[in-house]
């Protein structure tokens, strides 16, 4: 059984939008892909940020999909920190409570391209922490033309917010996040897909050992690459952090290559991952974190 912590789909009422301005799956395509992969249910992350595409998605659109397929769709709500007059004093508590009451189980994918320590971000994180909802985030750099929370090599800004908001469950994702699995990541490749053996001293394992409010989302090429580039290390990583690793795909379009199912199944079949860890990563961790 698999629960997907990270997917994107949008419900549009004009099919021409899919042909012209939208690359995202429609709900039927997503469910068909899940069926082929053996995924029982999963999270859809509303696309509310201008940085991520030509067309935006409301939280209501995600909830509409959930109401069509309540047994399979787990809705998250999402916000941009530039909402409500671009202020660092915006009160998000009422809106977060509203969407939580409607069934949203988390926040994200949070990809505003502003620094983690921007006052608007810190204000938003404060309200998310108070809501009790976990948050999926994408981390990036300031100068590579990428969406995501701005950080630096070594993820110092991420550590800053992990300290500031110890009750907020941060679910990490992206190339900049996963490249930190290795101690030899550099300025040249931390925003990409580094290959070759993983070396000790990676910032990501360090942060996971230090902060129990940090989780790992293995979706997309970034997550899978981090696990398979050095197979023994990747399996050891999943075993060590089995309580805070979450299965995900980052399905965005159809067709799309998804490798995470094979990665977990191969690790289990080769006896490089315990059955207990496999069950946690594939679905039990998501069930616990999201209160399913």
DAFEN-V628066 format. One record per helix or strand of 3 or more residues. SS is the DSSP state (H for helix, E for strand). FROM is the first residue (numbers start at 1). TO is the last residue. If there is no record, write none. Layout:
((SS/FROM/TO) (SS/FROM/TO))
//
This chain:
((E/2/7) (H/16/20) (H/27/37) (E/39/44) (H/50/52) (H/59/68) (E/73/75) (H/83/86) (H/93/101) (E/106/110) (H/119/131) (E/134/140) (H/156/164) (E/170/173) (H/175/181) (H/203/210) (E/214/217) (H/220/228) (H/231/240) (H/260/269) (H/275/290))
//
